């Protein structure tokens, strides 16, 4: 049983499960620093048990079934309130306690974040004069880790149309970080007909850096 589906759906199993929790909680509630199950809760559980037995007799009728279902609703409400309110997130309730009560055991160890994997590339659109939209994309054929590839660092350099692309990405002057799939750049009129060169890499949430992808270029209009 995991998450919110820890309550048994079969009625016989439900009684045994709730009864086990009540007995165990009465013996351990002081250690947990919470109150024991109230006597009224135990009484409602016993009423449910009796009505469940009645519905297994050949003489059962619609009223018996209706009464049993109502008793079941009260038991489920009681146990959900007790477990969610006093046990589920109680740090004093050990994993062994949870297993003995057949409750979910939570994994409190954080999932480690690895180094960014794979390369980033981009394609271009021209939404308006002087504007350039980068559509960032994972480079097909390179590995990918959604958890490690938290965001993307973009480097940009503007050169004359006759100049070759930059060879040292670290020296490209303009830099920004994004978690978007699209980034919009606006350029001055003096840069019209020059070439904008871009290079991207993944970074994780700790700031660890992946490898730079290929340099991609577009003419500024």
C-alpha positions in Angstrom: 0.0 0.0 0.0 1.5 3.3 -1.0 0.6 7.0 -0.8 -3.1 7.7 -0.2 -4.1 4.2 -1.1 -2.9 2.7 2.2 -6.4 2.0 3.5 -7.6 -1.6 2.6 -10.6 -1.7 0.3 -11.8 -5.1 1.4 -14.1 -4.8 4.4 -12.7 -7.8 6.4 -9.2 -6.6 5.8 -10.2 -3.1 6.8 -11.4 -4.2 10.2 -8.3 -6.2 10.9 -6.0 -3.3 9.8 -7.8 -0.6 11.8 -8.0 -2.9 14.9 -4.3 -3.6 14.6 -3.4 0.1 14.5 -5.7 0.9 17.5 -4.1 -1.9 19.6 -0.6 -0.9 18.6 -1.2 2.9 19.1 -2.6 2.2 22.6 0.6 0.5 23.5 2.9 3.1 21.9 1.1 6.5 21.8 3.1 7.9 24.8 6.4 7.2 23.0 5.1 9.0 20.0 3.8 11.9 22.1 0.2 11.7 20.9 -3.1 10.6 22.4 -4.4 7.1 22.2 -7.3 6.2 19.9 -10.5 7.4 21.6 -12.8 4.9 23.1 -15.6 6.1 20.8 -13.4 5.2 17.8 -13.0 1.7 19.1 -16.7 1.4 19.7 -17.5 2.5 16.2 -15.0 -0.1 14.9 -16.8 -2.8 16.9 -20.2 -1.7 15.5 -18.8 -2.0 12.0 -17.6 -5.5 12.8 -21.0 -6.5 14.1 -22.8 -5.1 11.1 -20.3 -6.7 8.7 -21.1 -10.0 10.3 -24.8 -9.4 10.0 -24.4 -8.8 6.2 -22.8 -12.2 5.8 -25.9 -13.9 7.1 -28.5 -15.3 4.6 -31.2 -13.1 6.2 -29.4 -9.8 5.4 -31.5 -7.1 3.7 -31.0 -3.7 2.2 -31.3 -2.0 5.5 -28.5 -4.2 6.9 -26.2 -3.3 4.0 -27.0 0.4 4.3 -26.3 0.4 8.0 -23.0 -1.5 7.5 -21.9 1.0 4.8 -22.6 3.9 7.1 -20.6 2.3 9.9 -17.8 1.7 7.5 -17.7 5.4 6.5 -17.4 6.4 10.2 -14.5 3.9 10.7 -12.6 5.1 7.6 -13.1 8.8 8.7 -11.8 7.9 12.2 -8.7 6.0 11.1 -7.9 8.5 8.3 -8.0 11.4 10.8 -6.0 9.6 13.4 -3.3 8.4 11.0 -3.0 11.6 9.0 -3.2 13.9 12.0 -1.0 12.0 14.5 1.0 9.3 12.9 1.8 9.7 9.2 4.3 12.7 9.6 5.3 12.1 13.2 9.1 11.8 13.3 8.8 9.7 16.5 7.0 7.0 14.6 9.8 4.7 13.4 9.9 2.8 10.1 9.5 -0.4 12.1 6.3 1.1 13.7 4.9 1.9 10.3 5.7 -1.6 8.9 4.0 -3.2 11.9 0.9 -1.0 11.3 1.1 -1.6 7.5 1.5 2.1 6.8 3.6 3.7 4.1 7.3 4.1 4.9 8.7 7.4 3.6 12.1 7.7 1.9 13.6 10.8 3.5 16.9 10.5 1.7 17.2 13.2 -1.0 17.8 11.9 -4.5 21.4 12.8 -5.5 21.8 15.2 -8.3 24.3 14.2 -10.9 26.4 16.1 -13.4 24.5 17.6 -16.4 24.4 15.3 -19.3 24.2 15.9 -23.1 24.5 19.0 -25.3 22.2 21.8 -26.2 21.5 23.4 -29.5 19.0 25.9 -30.9 17.1 26.9 -34.0 16.0 30.5 -34.8 12.9 32.6 -35.7 12.6 36.3 -36.5 9.6 37.6 -34.7 10.3 41.2 -35.6 12.9 43.5 -36.9 16.0 43.5 -34.7 14.7 40.5 -32.7 15.9 36.9 -32.7 14.1 34.0 -31.0 16.1 31.0 -29.9 14.3 27.7 -29.6 16.5 25.7 -27.3 16.6 21.9 -27.8 18.5 18.9 -26.6 21.0 17.7 -29.2 19.7 14.4 -30.5 22.0 11.4 -29.9 23.5 12.8 -26.7 22.6 11.5 -23.2 20.0 13.3 -21.1 19.1 13.6 -17.4 16.0 15.6 -16.7 16.9 16.0 -13.0 20.5 17.1 -13.6 19.8 19.3 -16.6 18.2 22.0 -14.5 18.7 25.0 -16.7 20.7 26.3 -19.7 23.6 28.8 -19.8 23.7 30.8 -23.1 26.7 32.6 -24.4 26.4 35.1 -27.3 28.9 37.0 -29.5 28.1 39.5 -32.3 30.6 39.6 -35.1 30.7 41.0 -38.6 29.3 38.8 -41.3 32.7 38.1 -42.7 34.3 37.1 -39.4 34.6 33.4 -38.5 32.7 32.1 -35.5 34.4 32.4 -32.1 36.6 29.5 -31.0 36.7 30.2 -27.3 33.2 30.0 -25.8 34.3 31.3 -22.4 35.3 34.6 -24.0 32.0 35.2 -25.7 30.8 38.4 -24.0 27.1 38.1 -23.5 25.8 35.5 -21.0 22.4 34.6 -19.5 20.8 31.6 -17.7 17.4 30.3 -18.5 15.0 27.5 -17.7 12.8 28.4 -20.6 12.6 26.5 -23.9 12.7 29.8 -25.8 14.8 32.9 -25.4 14.3 36.3 -27.1 17.2 38.5 -28.0 16.9 42.2 -29.2 19.7 43.8 -31.1 20.6 47.5 -31.8 20.3 48.9 -35.3 24.1 49.1 -35.6 24.2 45.3 -35.4 22.0 44.8 -38.4 23.4 42.3 -40.9 26.0 41.2 -38.4 26.0 37.6 -37.2 25.0 36.5 -33.7 26.8 33.4 -32.5 25.4 31.3 -29.7 26.6 28.4 -27.6 24.7 26.6 -24.8 25.3 24.2 -22.0 23.3 22.5 -19.3 23.8 23.3 -15.6 22.2 21.6 -12.6 20.6 23.2 -9.6 24.0 23.2 -7.7 25.6 25.2 -10.5 27.6 22.3 -11.9 28.4 22.8 -15.5 27.9 20.5 -18.5 29.8 20.6 -21.8 29.3 23.3 -24.3 27.2 22.4 -27.3 27.9 23.4 -30.9 28.0 27.0 -31.8 25.0 28.0 -33.9 24.7 31.3 -35.8 22.0 33.6 -37.3 22.2 36.9 -39.2 20.6 39.8 -37.4 17.9 41.5 -39.5 
